[in-house]
Amino acid sequence: MIAFLKAIPFGALLAVIIALFMGSGGATGGMLNIFQVDVNFPEYGINFDFYWSWMLFLGGTFLAFVFILMMDD
């Protein structure tokens, strides 16, 4: 369980980095389904957008989870 919780930030980071490069080039990634997320909170002066893919997040989290399990003694 702890290994899975440790893997979640790595999966999110991998998803954001790969989706950034693919999404900014206009690609949707096919089955990866890369889409643009707009975060807008005008009362706090927050307005930004980023690219995201749930399939990349799940795949990256699984990959990091396996690596963390392999490193455990």
C-alpha positions in Angstrom: 0.0 0.0 0.0 2.8 2.4 0.9 4.5 1.6 -2.4 1.4 2.5 -4.3 1.1 5.9 -2.5 4.8 6.6 -3.3 4.1 5.8 -7.0 1.2 8.3 -7.4 3.3 11.5 -7.6 5.7 9.8 -10.1 2.7 8.8 -12.3 1.3 12.3 -12.2 4.7 13.9 -13.1 5.2 11.5 -16.0 1.6 12.2 -17.3 2.1 16.0 -17.1 5.5 15.9 -18.8 4.6 13.6 -21.7 1.1 15.2 -22.2 2.8 18.7 -22.2 5.0 17.8 -25.2 2.4 15.8 -27.1 -0.5 18.2 -26.4 1.3 21.4 -27.2 2.1 19.9 -30.6 -1.6 19.3 -31.3 -1.6 15.5 -30.9 -4.3 13.8 -28.9 -2.2 10.6 -28.6 -4.9 8.3 -29.9 -5.8 5.9 -27.0 -3.9 8.2 -24.6 -6.7 10.8 -25.0 -4.6 13.8 -24.1 -6.8 16.8 -23.4 -6.4 20.4 -22.2 -7.6 21.2 -18.7 -8.4 24.8 -17.9 -8.2 25.8 -14.2 -10.0 29.1 -13.6 -10.7 30.7 -10.2 -11.3 34.4 -10.9 -11.9 35.2 -7.2 -8.4 34.1 -6.4 -6.8 35.4 -9.6 -5.9 31.9 -10.7 -6.2 31.1 -14.4 -3.9 28.5 -16.1 -4.2 25.4 -18.3 -2.3 22.2 -18.7 -2.5 19.0 -20.7 -3.5 15.7 -19.0 -4.1 12.1 -19.8 -5.7 9.6 -17.4 -4.3 6.7 -19.4 -0.7 8.1 -19.0 -1.3 8.7 -15.3 -2.5 5.1 -14.7 0.3 3.6 -16.8 3.0 5.8 -15.2 1.7 5.0 -11.7 1.7 1.3 -12.5 5.3 1.5 -13.9 6.5 3.5 -10.8 4.7 1.0 -8.5 6.5 -1.9 -10.1 9.9 -0.2 -9.9 9.3 0.7 -6.2 8.3 -2.9 -5.4 11.4 -4.2 -7.2 13.6 -1.9 -5.1 12.1 -3.0 -1.8 14.1 -5.5 0.3 
